[in-house]
Amino acid sequence: MHFLFGILFLIVSLTVHAEGYSDTPDEVAQKVLYLSYDDVPQRLMQGELFAIRIKTLSTLDSEYEIVYRFKNGRGVKLFTEEPIREIRGKYYFDTFYFIANRQKIRTPDITAVIKYSDFYEAYPTVLEGRKLDVITLNPDTNYAHILADDFSVLLAKTTQYDNQSNIVVFRAEASRSNLETFHFNDALKQGFESIINHYDRSSMTYFAIIPSKLESVKFSYFNLEKKRFVNVIIPIIIDNDTVSTQSDLKPIERKHTMLKISAAGVVIFIGLVLLLLRRRLWYLILIIIPGLYIAYASIPIQHACIKEGSPIYLLPMKHGTIFEITPSEYILEIQGSVTDFTKVKLHNNNIGWIKNEDLCTP
């Protein structure tokens, strides 16, 4: 019987150690980790990305890892899972970034533990959270829901989307900002083409479909260093190159092409008359060059077969915005191509991009 109780006690002890913190009398009594706040902001803006720096001291000399757990926070979101660490002598200065989501917040309780392995942690020490004052902004209608130390548009491109709207695509960077909240209040359609959110410097590629009557895109963000709203203006300059998402203007283009073919035919007729009357070979130029143009303009339009269930992208980007999924196998008119993508004209006359791997043989 004593032997069975001994086995049972051993199993329970091993289970406790495997599940987490050790609770042997020596480890409970001995204080190993000492935690304190080294830097905590006093006042915040709602939506601000802010830092809390913790000063940690361990009395152990053996090799180990200090890890942190967060619990009981209110109105805050942890932005960085791993600490940004600076070591000064025996002290660890660990910085974590949070987002203030509400008007009243409490930072989470922070538990530090010594981690020896994936199955064994010991010496938990808790640093209680703090209540912080948060100021709510009162922005105008142009506010793009961004707070940052600075925000800048690196480049922008605008193309015609359809007869009533344009699409503007721009790349921007920001310091100490959560770019995931970026949003226009009055765009017809908008979204991220790519985003890299970092506690120090973030970047994004964003698109917005806007009315064609607008001459510029104007929005504001809150500058945390200047403590005020700052306006950003993107001029609308229409670019009609081959990598555009503009709607097709084929009726107009074909009309112009037919006029050019007719003019080329007139030139060929004149060249033939002059060749017959004056019998000089250089009049062949008036026949050959217009003839070549007519042959080129008469090349039939190419079409592509699109597999069923293929995504159609707004822009030719690997992680671009998908605005339609083909419900069946489609045959669409080819408008051009770039690396890995084919530009096609949709049945509603809009332009989309298909990955070349989604093309099939008609």
Secondary structure, 3 states (H helix, E strand, C coil): CHHHHHHHHHHHHHHHHHHCECCCHHHHHCCCEEEEEEECCCEEECCCEEEEEEEEEECCCCCCEEEEEEECCECEEECCCCCEEEEECCEEEEEEEEEECCCEEECCEEEEEEEEECCEEEEEEEECCCEEEEECCCCCCCEEEEEECEEEEEEEEEEEEECCEEEEEEEEEEECCCHHHCCCCCCCEEEEEEEECCCCEEEEEEEEEEECCCCEEEEEEEECCCCEEEEEEEECCECCCCCCCCCCCHHHHHHHHHHHHHHHHHHHHHHHHHHHHHCCHHHHHHHHHHHHHHHHHCCCCCEEEECCCCEEECCCCCCCCEEEECCCCEEEEEEEEECCEEEEECCCCCEEEEEHHHEECC
